[in-house]
């Protein structure tokens, strides 16, 4: 699970903009945002750099997941 959606909303950034900066399709970024797919680690770090956050800020602590 990731927090990409929350960070985008906090920063007022659109998925389309992130997709362009990443060089990925909107559909791929949307699948990351909706937690249907998890980005590879290097992609996660690239997203963090683009969004100017720590990569850890994009991750959800597994201890906090209810299920």
N, C-alpha and C positions, 0 to 999 in steps of 0.2 A: 504494500500500500504506500502511496505517496501523497504529498500535500501540494502538488503542483497547482491544482485548481485554486486552493486557498491563497497561495502566494500570488498567483496571477490576479485574483480578485482584490487582494490587499493593495497591490501596486497599480491596479487599474489597467492591466495589460491584457490585450486580446490574444487568443490562441493563434489567430492568423499571423500576427506580428511575430510571435515566438517561433512559429513554423518557418517563417521566412528567415529569421536569424539563425535557426538551427540547420537550415537546408533540408528540412523534412516536409512531408506533405501535411496539410491541415488534418487529414484523417489520422495520420500517425500520432500527431501531437494530441488530437482529441482522444485517442485511445489511451494515451498516457494520463491525460487530465481526468478521464472517467475511470481510471484504474482498471481498464480492460487489459492493458499491457503495461509492463514495467520497463522503463528504459534501461538499456545496458548501463553499467557503471560510468563508462566514459561519457555517455550521452547525458547522464544525470549531472555529472560535473560540469559539462558544457552548459546545460540549462541553468545551473546554479550561477555560473559566471555571467551569463547573459542577464539573469534576473538580479545580479549583484547580491546574492545571499550565500550563506554557507550551505554546502551540499547536505549537511545534517538537517538543515531547516526544511528540506524537501521530503524528509523521511518521517514516517510515523513510527514511534516507539512501539515495538511489538507487544510490550507489556501493557500498553494502554488500549489494545484492541480487544473489544468484547466479542465473544463469539463462542 
